[in-house]
């Protein structure tokens, strides 16, 4: 994969913002510095890597199709995400991979599907760890966050991946959203 220095800066900025937003979410209203540092580390590792691998999956496939593809953060959405985290929820839309090149509806659908599939894969890895007896909060957090990232990105509206997947193939969309819902259910059940 090819990266520009601007793209690396944008990815880093979004990673920091999403990690901060989730750390704020999980440490309020019983805030303590120790709790915040713990959740910031967990968020950077789990949420940050889930976000990063999601975006890199889009980029990888787009570049495989011969397109120019680079991530750009949405500064307004980063600020919005941070602001609403103080109110007990996170609306995580930190930016996206911008793609230029000749794309069919099928290729665009597959590129859009690549990100949620990465989160489904990561969620399944964490689920397997749960079934193998690893019961750390980090494993449960990884299962739940990646299931949520997959489901959230598959919502079929606005610029979300789900809209483009649904436009390409309704059966693939239905199967993928059902798997993400199943993983969300299992993540709640296993906690």
N, C-alpha and C positions, 0 to 999 in steps of 0.2 A: 504494500500500500504506500501511496505517496502522501506526504503531509507538508503543508506550508508552515512557516513559523507563526503566521497569523492563526491558522487553524489550531495549532497546539496551544496557543494562548487562549483561544475561545473555549477549547475543551477544558482547559485547566480552570478557567473562570466559572464555567458551568458546573464542574465537579465540586469546586469549593462551595458555590451557592447552594447546590442541592444537598450537600453534606450538612451545611449550616442549617438549612430549613428543616431537615429531618431531626437534627440534634435539638433544635428549639422545640419542635413538636413533641419529642419524647421526654423533654426535661421540664416542661411546664405542666401544671402550675407549681409543682414542688421543686423549684429550681435550686440546684447547688452546683458549685463549680466542678466538683468531682463528678457528679452525674452528667453534667454537660460535656466534660472532656471525654468521659466514657462513651456517650452516645455520639459525639462528634467522630471519634475513632471508628466506632461501629458503622456509622453512616458513611464515612469516607470509604471504608472497606467494602461494605455490602451495597449500599445504595449507589455510591459513586462508581463502583466497578460494574454494577448492573446497568447503570445509565451509559457508561463509557462503552461497554461491550455491545450494548443495543445499538448505539450510533455507529460503532465500527462495523457491525454486521451490515447495516445499510450501505456504508461507504465501500466495503469490500466487494459486495455484489455489484454495486453500480460501476465500480472501476473494472470489474470482470467483464461487464457489458460494454466497456470502452468509453464510459462517460467520465466527465470531470465531476468529482464529488468532494465537497468539503463541508465540515460542520461549522455553523455560525450560531453563537449564542444570541438569544433575544433578551437584551438588557432590561426592557420593560417587564417581561415575564419573570426574569430572575428577581427583580425587585418586588413584583407582585407575590411571587412564591415565598420570598422571605417575610413579607408583611403578613400574609395570611397564616403563616405557620404559628404566629403568636396567638391566633384565634382557634387553634386546635385542629387544623387540617392543612394539607399541602396540596396545592394544584401545581403539579410538576410538569411544566412545558418549557424547559430551559432553552430550547432552540431546536435545531434540526440540521440534517445533512442536506445541503443544497446540491442539486444534480442538474447538469446540463449535458445534453446529448440526445441522440435519436432513441426514443423509448416507445415501445408498444404498450398497450394497456397491460398485457401479460407481464412484460419485464418490469413495469412500474409496480404492479401488484406484488411480484416476487421480491423486489427490492424493499417494498414496504413491509412485507411479511417477515423479512430476515431479522429485523430488530425484535419484534415480539417472540419469534421462535428462539432467539438467543436467550431471552428471559425465561421462556418455558424450559429450555434446556437447563439453565442454571437452577431453576426451581426444582426440577426433577433431580438434579445432582444433590441438592440439599435434602430433598425428600428421601432419597436413598440413604443418605447419612443418618437421618432420623430413624429409618427402619433398621439400620445397622447398629443402633444403640447410642449414637452420638446425640446427646441431649443438651448441648450448650445453647445458651441464648443466642449466640452468633449464628448457629445452624438454623434455629427456628426463625430468626430475623431474616436470614438469607432466603429461606423457603417462602416466607410470607411476602417480603418486599418484591422478589422477582415475579411471583405469581401476580401481585398487584400491578407491577409495571407492565407485564404482558397484557393483562385485562384492560388496564387504563388506555394503553396505546392502541388496543383493538376496538375501542369505542368508535362507531361509524359516523363521526361528524367532524366538522371543522377541517383542520389539516392533519388529523390523526391518521395513523397507519391503517386503521380499520376501514376508513372510507375508501381508500385505494384498493385494499384487498377485496372488499365487498364489490366494488366496481369491476374488478377483474374476475372473481370466481366466488359465487355465493356458497358453494359447497365447502371450499377450502376455508372461507371465512367462518362458516357455521362450525366446522370441526375445530378450528383453532380457538375460537372464543369459548366453545364448550370445554376444551382442555384447560384453558386458563381459568375458567370458573371452577372446574373440578379441583385444580391445584389451590385456588383460593379457599375452597371449602376444606380441603385436606389441611391447609396451613392453619385454619382456625380450629379444626378438630385436633390437630397434633399439639397445639399450644395448650 
